[in-house]
Amino acid sequence: MHPRIEADLLVEVGDRAINQARTEAEVLAHLAVLYPFIELPDLVVADPDRLTRALILAINVGTRYGVLGAPLPVESLGTTPEDQLNALAEMQVEARDQTGRMLLSAPGRTILGHPLRSVLWLLAQGERFQPGDLISLGAFGPLLTPKTGMTVTVSYRGLPGDPAVSVGFE
């Protein structure tokens, strides 16, 4: 196995009407909260570029563990849906190590032009969601390789309070 670190973001489904969403605004209207999230996948190949769609599905996207941050209510992102959508697109997702060295920096729009488009993509693939389901929006930037003694903190600059989540490796 080849462990990795992925700067991610989870959304929690608020109601079943999300299954009829056709726009980012419609997805947003049916979310309960967002969670800063670090996914810890184990890949079966050393070079992630060699993963095919079939292999990714066969290994359940390589998901093994994850670190969940504090919930962030959708309403806290702004006073209007447009403000909330802009906050997600414009946020800057940063990963730093324990010395403060920048490991990655990417805007919210890195994921398909807007992070909520990944939910629309899943819906287009036939996925259906229930209230309380957690949906991973995907990777903000390249996967990182953990090292013994390393701590990684992922921050979401531009979201209220600049939320962050951290993970350490022994």
C-alpha positions in Angstrom: 0.0 0.0 0.0 1.0 3.6 -0.6 -0.5 5.9 2.0 -1.4 9.5 1.0 -2.8 12.7 2.5 -5.6 14.5 0.7 -6.9 18.0 1.5 -10.7 17.5 1.1 -14.0 18.9 2.3 -17.1 17.0 3.2 -20.7 18.1 3.0 -23.6 16.7 4.9 -26.9 16.1 3.1 -29.8 18.0 4.7 -32.7 16.4 2.8 -33.6 14.1 -0.1 -34.4 17.0 -2.4 -30.7 17.2 -3.2 -31.3 14.3 -5.6 -33.1 16.7 -7.9 -30.4 19.4 -7.9 -29.2 20.6 -11.2 -27.1 23.6 -10.2 -24.6 24.4 -7.4 -27.2 26.7 -5.8 -29.7 23.8 -5.7 -27.1 21.5 -4.1 -26.3 24.2 -1.5 -29.9 24.6 -0.6 -30.1 21.0 0.5 -26.9 20.8 2.6 -26.9 20.8 6.4 -23.2 21.5 7.2 -19.7 21.3 5.8 -16.7 19.7 7.5 -13.0 20.4 7.0 -11.6 17.0 6.1 -8.3 15.2 5.6 -8.7 12.0 3.7 -6.0 9.3 4.3 -6.2 7.0 1.3 -4.0 4.0 0.7 -3.3 3.6 -3.0 -2.4 0.3 -4.7 0.0 1.9 -7.0 2.9 4.2 -6.3 2.0 6.6 -9.2 -1.6 7.8 -8.8 -1.6 8.8 -12.5 -1.7 5.0 -13.2 -5.1 4.6 -11.5 -7.9 3.9 -14.0 -11.6 4.6 -13.3 -12.2 0.9 -12.9 -9.4 0.5 -10.5 -10.4 3.5 -8.5 -13.9 2.0 -8.1 -12.5 -1.4 -7.3 -10.4 -0.1 -4.4 -13.3 2.2 -3.1 -11.2 5.3 -4.1 -8.5 3.9 -1.8 -10.3 5.4 1.2 -8.9 4.0 4.5 -9.2 6.7 7.2 -10.1 10.4 7.5 -9.8 13.2 10.0 -13.0 15.3 10.5 -12.9 18.9 11.5 -15.6 20.9 13.3 -18.9 21.4 11.5 -19.4 24.7 9.6 -23.0 25.6 9.0 -23.8 26.6 5.4 -25.5 29.8 6.6 -22.2 31.0 8.1 -20.7 31.2 4.7 -22.6 34.4 3.8 -25.9 36.2 4.0 -27.1 35.1 0.5 -26.8 31.9 -1.5 -24.7 33.8 -4.0 -22.3 34.9 -1.2 -22.2 31.3 0.1 -21.4 29.9 -3.3 -18.7 32.5 -3.9 -17.1 31.8 -0.5 -16.7 28.1 -1.5 -15.3 28.9 -4.9 -12.9 31.7 -3.7 -11.6 30.0 -0.5 -8.0 29.1 -0.5 -7.3 25.6 0.7 -3.8 25.3 2.2 -1.8 22.4 3.6 1.2 23.1 5.8 3.6 20.8 7.7 4.6 21.2 11.3 7.3 23.8 10.4 4.7 25.9 8.6 6.1 25.0 5.2 3.4 25.2 2.5 2.7 21.8 1.0 -0.2 22.8 -1.3 -2.4 25.8 -1.9 -5.5 25.7 -4.2 -8.6 27.7 -4.6 -12.0 26.2 -4.0 -12.7 26.2 -7.8 -9.9 23.6 -8.2 -12.6 20.9 -8.1 -14.5 21.0 -11.4 -14.7 24.8 -11.4 -16.7 24.8 -8.1 -16.5 22.2 -5.3 -20.2 21.6 -5.3 -20.1 20.4 -8.9 -18.7 17.1 -7.6 -22.1 16.5 -6.0 -23.8 17.2 -9.4 -21.3 14.8 -11.1 -22.2 12.1 -8.6 -25.9 12.7 -9.2 -25.3 12.4 -12.9 -23.7 9.0 -12.3 -26.9 7.8 -10.6 -25.9 8.3 -7.0 -28.8 9.1 -4.6 -28.4 10.6 -1.2 -30.2 10.5 2.1 -30.3 13.1 4.9 -27.1 12.8 7.0 -25.0 11.3 4.2 -21.5 12.7 4.0 -20.1 13.5 0.6 -16.5 14.0 -0.1 -16.0 16.8 -2.6 -12.6 15.6 -3.8 -8.9 16.6 -3.6 -7.8 20.2 -3.5 -4.4 19.8 -5.1 -2.1 16.8 -5.3 -2.0 13.9 -2.9 0.8 14.2 -0.4 3.0 11.5 1.0 3.2 11.2 4.8 6.5 10.8 6.7 7.2 9.7 10.2 7.0 12.6 12.6 5.0 14.8 10.1 2.0 16.8 11.1 -0.2 18.3 8.3 -2.7 21.0 8.9 -5.3 21.9 6.2 -6.8 25.3 6.4 -9.7 26.8 4.5 -8.8 30.5 4.2 -11.7 32.7 3.4 -14.3 30.6 5.1 -15.6 32.0 8.5 -12.9 31.6 11.1 -10.5 30.1 8.6 -11.3 26.5 9.8 -8.6 23.9 9.9 -8.0 20.3 10.6 -4.8 18.5 11.4 -3.3 15.0 11.4 0.0 13.7 12.8 2.0 10.6 11.8 4.1 8.5 14.2 
